[in-house]
Amino acid sequence: MDSNVNNTAKFDYNMESLNEAREIIAQVYQSLKEKGYNPNNQLIGYILSGDPTYITNHNNARSLIRKIERDELLEEILNVYLDVIDL
């Protein structure tokens, strides 16, 4: 059995990529809103499935969202949420 199974792994993230993720989320959110979609539902669909068709092509949003990994999107969303609830 692997002796590292009981150890906690440390995850480090790159602040520069998180800032880029924040900007992209904001731009994609606005594009979805402009087209009449529920941005929350569409972003959740994209993050869960990886299917870019959840994101509109309006304002090049689909290309933008694909510039960053879904785990980076999720990480940024979680970071902002945790900041808001002050944990």
N, C-alpha and C positions, 0 to 999 in steps of 0.2 A: 504494500500500500504506500502511496506517495506521502512522504513526511510533511509536505507543505499544505496538505488538505486542511489542517487545523489553523493555519496562519491566515491572517487577514491581508489581502492584497491592497496595495495603495494605488489609487488612481490619481495621476497628475494630469492637468489639462493646460492647454495653451490659451492664455488670455487673448491673444491676437485672434485666434480662430473663433473664440466666443464673441468677440466684438463683431466680427464679420457675420456670424450666425445671427446676432441680434439685429443687425442692419437688414439682412436678407429676410428674416421673419417679418420685420416691420413692412418692408416693401411688398412682400408676397401677400401679407394680410390686407394691405390697402388695395392691392389689385383684385383680390377675391371679393372684397367688400364692394368695390366699384362695379363689379360684374353681377352683383346681387346674390352672391353665395354666402353661406354662413362660414366665415373664415375658420372658426374653431373646428367645426365638423370636418372641413376639407383638409386642414392641417393634420388632424388626428388620423383621418383616413390615409393620408400620405405617409405619416410616420409609422403607422401600424403595418401597412401593406407594402410600402415602397413603390407603389404605383403612381407615376407622375401625372396620370390623367386626373387625379384629384385636384391638381393645381392648374389654374387657367393659364393660357398663353398670353393673356392681356398684360401689357407692359413687360413682356419677356419673363414673367414670373416663374414659369416652369423651368426655364434654363437657369434662372437664379437659384432656385431651391435645390437644384441638382449639383450646385457647386460645392455644397457641404454635405457631409455624411448625416444620415438620420440620427445617429447617436449624438452628434454634436448639437443638432436641433433640440433634441430631447433634453440634453444637459443644460442648454441655455434656458429653456422653458422652466426646468426644475429650479435652476439657480434663481431666476427672477421670482418664481413663486415662493421659494423659501425666504428670500429677502423681504417679500411683501408681508408674509406672516411672521417675520422676525424670529426665525429659529436660529 
